[in-house]
Amino acid sequence: MNDVNAYIGLSAVLFTIGAIGVLTRRNAIVVFMCVELMLNACNLALVAFAHQHGNLDGQVAAFFVMVVAAAEVVVGLAIIMTIFRTRRSASVDDASLLKY
Amino acid sequence: MEFTEPALEYAEIWPLIVVFGVACLGILAEAFLPRGRRHVVQVALAAVGLLVALVGTVLVGTNLDEVADGEARGLIGGAGSVVVDGPTVFIWALVLVASLMGVALFAERRLEAGVSAFSGQAAALPGSDAERKAQGLDHTEVYPLLMFAVGGMLLFPASGDLLTMFVALEVLSLPLYLLTGLARRRRLLSQEAALKYFLLGAFSSGFFLYGMALVYGYAGSMDLGAIDAAVRNDAANSVMLQIGLGLLLVGLLFKVGAVPFQAWTPDVYQGAPTAVTAFMSAGTKIAAFGALLRLLYVGFGADRWTWQPVMWVVAILTMLVGVVLAVVQTDVKRMLAYSAVAHTGFLLTGVLGVQASGELAEGQVTSLQAVMFYLATYSFATIGAFAIVSLVRDSSGEATAFDRWAGLGKRSPLVAAAFAFFLLSMAGIPLTAGFVGKWAVFTVAMSAGAWPVVVVAIASSIFAVYFYVRHIRLMFFDVPEADAEVASVTAPSLLTSGTIAVGVLGTLVLGLVPGPLLQLAADAGQFIR
C-alpha cells in the first residue's frame, strides 16, 4: 500500500490544481486544459491503484480515458473555435447572453 | 499473460449494436451520398434503426431467463460490462420511444419553410456571406449524432462496471454538446449554450472519473458486483469509498440536473434547437436515472445508509430551487427547464425510497418501479410540450417570451389545449399521467420513512401548480396589448403533429389506465446483482 501513496497524493494534487483552474481561469482554452489535467490526474490514480491491486483493470481504464479525452478535445475545440470566430473572444465571461 | 477473447451475448445485446451500426452507416451516407438525397436517407436510416432496435428490445425483454429465484431476469454479458436485465430492457424501450419522437422532430422541415431547424453550415459565421449562402442547406449530420447519443443512452443504464458507465456517459454527452450548438436561428445563444454545456459537462465527468478511480482503489475492481461485495466485507479504508461515491454522484447528478449542479439546465434548454431540447430533456433524464439507480442499488446498495441522507438533501433542494426559480421566469423554454429541475427532485424522491425486498408489503410498488413509471410519464409530457414550443412562432422564429403567448388559446385553441394538458400533467393534476407518477414516487418515499422529503415534495408540487396554471391563464384568458406583436401557430407537417399526438395520447392513457405499464415495470423485476 505504502509504495503507491505518493502517486495517489500527486494525483490528488494535480486533480485539485485542475479543478481550481477550471473555476478561476477565464479563457475557455485554459479552462479546457485544466479539465484535461483533471483527467490525467485520474489516469495516474488509476494506474497507481492497478499497481497496488496487482490487476490490469486500472491500466486498461487509463487507455479508455485517453481515447475519451481525445474525443472530447475534438468536440470541445470545435465548439470553442466556433464561439471564438463569432465573438473574437474565448473568454468564458463574455458569453453571457443566457442568464437567470 | 494470455489474451482470452470475451464471449459476447449477441442474442441479448443486438439492439445496442443495431443503434451503433446505424450511426456508423449514417456517417458513411454523409460521406458518399449527394447532398440532395441525404435528408431522406438519413431520416429513414435513423427511424428504421430505432424501430428495429425497439422491436429487438421487446423481443429480448420477453425472452430473458429468470435468475435469483425469480426476483430478477436477464444476464450479465460482455464479460461483465453490459447487464441486460428487466430494468435495462424497460429503460431501453423508454429511450427508444423518446428517440423516435426526437427523430420526428429533427426531421420537421415545414416550420422553417423547407429546411430543418439546424444550421445550414455550423462553421459559417453568423451574419456573414457564407451563412447566407448556406441558408438553403440542411445539416444532415445531426442524425448520426443523434444515433450515437441514443447508443450512449442505451449503454449507460446497462453498464455493469464503472468504466463502461464512464464511456457511455461520454458517448451520450459528446453528440449532445454538438447538437446543442447547431441551431439555425439565434445562433449566438445556441453556441453559448453549447460552450457552457461542454465545459461544465467535461468538468463534471472529470469528477465522475476521479470517483471511479477512488472506488477502484477501494474495491480493487470496477465491476459493480465486486464493489458491492467489497462494501459488504468492509474491505479497506472506507473514507476513500465515501469520497469516491460522492464524486461519482457529482457526475451523475450533473447529468440529471439536480441542485447544486443544475446551473446548465436552463441555459442549455433555452439555447439548444427546440427539437434537441425535447429529445435530450427526455432521453438524458431516462438514461441518467437508469445509471444512477443501477450504481446506487447494485454497487452501493449495502451502503445505502451513507448515501440516502445525501439524497434527501439533494432531493429537497432540487425541488425547491426548481419550483421557486420556475415562478420568476418569463421565457417558456426556461420555465420548462426549471420545471425539469423540479421533476428531477421528484424522481430523486423515488430513488431514495429504496427498501430491502423483505421490508416491502406484498404487492407494494418498489422504488425502481415508481421511478421508471415516472420517467415514462415525464417523457411524454416534456417531448410534447417542447414540440408545441417549436410551433409557436412570430416573424423572428420561435416566440418563447411569455407576452407573445398571450391569448394563444383564442387563436389556436387545439394547440393551446394540448400545451395546457401537458402542463397539467407536469403539475400532477388527477386524470393525467403526472398524477400517477407523483403518487407512485411519493408512496415509496413515504414507506421508506422519508416523510420530510415527501412533505417538501407535496408542498412544492402544490406551489408548482401556480406557475403552470398561470401559463394556462395567459394562453386562454389574457388579452394581448393592442399594438404588441403576438405569436401564432405555424402548421407543422405530420412529423411534429404526430409526435404531439403521441405525447397527448401517452399522457392521457397513462393517467387513466396506469395499470398495464406499472405491471410491466413490476414484471421487469430487480437489477441483477
Interface residues (C-beta under 8 A of the other chain):
Chain A: I8 S11 F15 G18 A19 V22 A28 V31 F32 V35 M38 L39 A41 C42 A45 L46 A48 F49 Q52 H53 N55 L56 D57 G58 V60 A61 F64 V65 V68 A71 E72 V75 G76 A78 I79 I80 T82 I83 R85 T86 R87 V92 A95 S96 L97 L98 Y100
Chain B: M1 A122 A123 L125 P126 L163 F166 V167 E170 L174 Y177 L178 G181 R187 L188 L189 Q191 E192 A193 A194 L195 K196 F198 L199 A202 F203 G206 F207 L209 Y210 M212 A213 L214 Y216 G217 G220 S221 M222 P266 D267 Q270 G271 V328
